[in-house]
Amino acid sequence: MMMSMNGGIKKIHETYYISHGSPTLSIDKTMPARHFLESFQHKVYPSDAPRPSSILIVSGHWETSYPTVNVVSDGPSDTIYDFYNFPKSMYELKYPAPGAPKLAKRVKELLMSSGFKRVDEDKKRGLDHGAWVPLMLMYPEADIPVCQLSVQTDKDATYHYNMGKALAPLKDEGVLIVGSGATTHNLRMLRNTTSVQPWAQEFDTWLKEALIDGRYEDVNEYKEKAPHATVAHPWPDHFYPLHVAMGAGGATSKAELIHHSWGLSSLSYASYKFTVPA
């Protein structure tokens, strides 16, 4: 029998997809995306919404063969520095949020009851920079328990959308569901210029219009429907967290663009909120 985590906890009606972009977001105070995330609690997250009981974050930096949750039971989560040749100060940052072992078990339960035949647990892994960099800006207090869920890049977008659908009940239990990736993510196409490359602009615009129009099936079929899909995402790791957030938002949810900026000529920081109408 499935056990709910809800003990009188108020519901959360929104899920989020955050484009975390470059790891330098952690130290560069000039970046618009950083300012957006720093304002999350005060300007983005609804003032009448409950403070999350815990956070489930799906990062494009954790790829596994089967859905996997990190189960951190004792003390704070480790801060993983999964980036190279960046300023020394970045390797000194910590995000000591407590683990969320009860949430991890609940995620596993929900996925398996929805047809995901195997869900693994990782009791050693902390939070990669796709998780801790945005969270340190969104919730700098680091006092909300965090569980991370992996993506499966050998699967398709619909698989991850269905993963999100399976996890939707967590919203009723006060859990904030966040997908963390990048709306466009082709590291070979980055340029140190301010002009946006046309292919990135066209893909970014197509995605915005599809989401706002509620064409979620098109977003699931982005490889066939979107312009420059394989240029924008030669590997889908940073895009699938959007599909999880979209699925958890629900088929009737309304997508809203909550931030938009560009970096390195092709890296879109477009971020979205999915809300079920009252």
N, C-alpha and C positions, 0 to 999 in steps of 0.2 A: 504494500500500500504506500502510495506517495505521501510524504510528510511535507506540509507547508512550513515555511519559516515565519509566516505571518502570525504575530502575537499582538494584534491591535495596531500594527504599524500602518501608517498612511501610505496610500498608493502613489507611485510615480507614474506620470502619464507620458513622459517623453523618453526617447532614446537619442543618442548623439553619434555623429561621425565627425571625428576631428582629423584634419590633415596636419600631421606633426612635422612634416618636411625635414629640414636639416637638423642634425643634433645641436647645431649652434643656437637653436631656439632657446637652449638652456642658459645661455650667457649673454646673448646679443640683445640688449635692451632697446635697440632701435627697430626691431622687427614688428610690423603691425600684427602678425599672428601671435606674437608673445603678448602684446597689449590686450588682444582679444581674450586670450586664455586667462590672463591675470584678472580680467573683469568678469569671468564666468559666473562666480557666485553672486555678484551684485547686479549685473546687467543682462546676463544670458539665461541663467537658471531662474525659472519663475519664482517670484517672491512668495507666492502662496504654496509652493511645493515643499514637501518635507525634506529635511536634511537626509541624505541617503544613509540607510543602515549599513550598507556596504557597496562596493563598486566592482562590477565585472567589466574587465577591459580586454578587448580582443585586439592584439597588436600584429601588424604585418611582419614583425621581426621574430616571430616564433612559428616555425613551420614544422609539422609532424605528420606522420603517416595516418594517425588517428586523432580525433579530438582529445586534447590533453589539458588538464587543469593543474595549476601549481597549488599544492596543499602545504601551506606554511603554517605550522601549528605553534611553534615556540619563537617568541620575539618578533622583531621587525623583518620584513622581506629584505633580502639582499638587493643591492643596486648593481645591475649588470651594465658594464661599459662595453657594449658591443659596437664600438666604432674605433677608428684608428687614425693616428696622426692629426689629432685635434689639440687645441690648447690644453695645457696641463690642468688648468683650473676646472675643466669639465670632468676630469677623473677624480676630483675631490668632492664633487657634489654627492649628496646622499638623499634618498627619499625613504625614510624608515617607517613606512606605513605598516601596520600590522597585517599579517596574513588573514585570510578568511576561509578557514577550513570547512566551516558549516556550509558556506556558499559553494565551495568547490564540490562538496558531496551532493548538494542540491542540483548544481549544474549537471553533474554526471547522471543523477537520477532522471532529470527531465529529458536529457538527450537520449538516454537509453530507452525510456518509455515512449519516445517518439520515433523509434526505429533505427537509431544509431547504435549498431550492435556492439561496438567496442568504444569505450571512453577510458583513457588512461589517466593516471595520477603521477605527478612529478613532485616528490617531497623535498627536492634539493634546490629547485630553480627559483630565483627571485624574480625581479621585474626588469625587463629589458628597456632600452631607451624609448621605444615606441609606447611604453606604458608610463615610466616614471617622469619623462620629460614633460609631457602635457599635464600629468597629474600634479607635479610639483608647482605648476603655475595655476592650475585650477583649484587645487586644495592644498595650499602650502603647509597647512597645519599637520598634514600626514597623520591624521588621527582617525581616518575612516578605513576599515579593513578592506583590502584589495585582493581579488582573485583574478588571475590572468588565464585566458583561454587561447589555444593555438588555432592556426588556420591549416588547411590541407590544400596545398597548391596543385596536387594531382587531381583534385575534384573541380567542379565548375561553380559558377556563381549561384545557380539555383540551389545547389547543395548547401551553400553558406546562408542563403536566404531561408531555407528550411531549418537550418540550425538556429537562426534568429527566431523563427516562429516557435520553435520548441522552447525557447528560453523566455518568451513573452510573459509567462506567469510570474517571473521574478519581479516585474514592475509592481505587481500587486503586493509584493513583500518588501517594498521599500528599497529595492536594489536599483542602482543607477547603471545602465548598460551603455558602454562607450566602445565604439569601434575607432581604432587609431591607425591611420595609414597615410595615404597621399592621393589626392584626386588625380594627379598625373605624376608618374614616377618612372622616368627613364634617365638614369644617372649618366649615361653616355651622351645625352643631349643637353646637359647643363652648360650654360654659358654665363660668363660674368658680365652681362649686359642688362639694361633695364627694359629693352624691348621684348615683348612676348612673342615666342615663335608661333606661327600660324596654326600648325597642327595642334599644339597644346591649347590654344585659344578655342579652336573649333571643337575639340573633344570636351573641354571644360564647359562650353556653352551648351553643347548637346546634352550633357549630363544634367546640368541645371534645369533645362527645359523639361527633360524627361521626368525628373524627380518632382518638380513643382506641378507638372501636369498629372502626376500620379501614374505614370506609365512604368510601373515597377517591373512588369514583365520585360519591357524593352531593356531596362537596366540589367536584368538577369541575362538577357541575350545581347549584352553590349558588344561582344566580339563580332556579331553579325550586323548589329544595328548602328553602332556608333562610328563616326569618322575617326580614322587613325587609331583604332582601338589598340592594335598591337604595338604601335609606336608609343602611345601614352602609357601602356602597361605591357612591356615585353615579358614581364613575369607578374602574375596576378596577386602576389603576396600583400601589396599595400592597398589593393582595391577590395578584396574580399571582406575586410572588416566593415566596409560600407554595407555590403549585402546582409551581414549579420545584424547590424543596427537597423536596417530597413525592414528586415523580416521581423525583428523583435518589436518594431514600431507598430506593425500590423498592416494588413491589406487596405484598411480604410484610413490609415494615418495620412496626415498632411505633412509634406516635406517643406522645410523653410531653410533658405540659405541664411546662415547666421554670421558668416564671415567670408571675406574674399580678399585675397592679396596674392602677389606673385613673388617668386624668388628665383634667381639664377636663370632667368629668361624662359623657363618651361616648367617650373615647379609650382603647381597650384596649391594654395592653402585653403581652398574652398572647404567649408565645413557646414554640416547640416544638422537640423533637428527634425525628428519625426514625432508628431503629436497626434493622438487619437482625439477627434472632436468630442467635445462634451455632449 
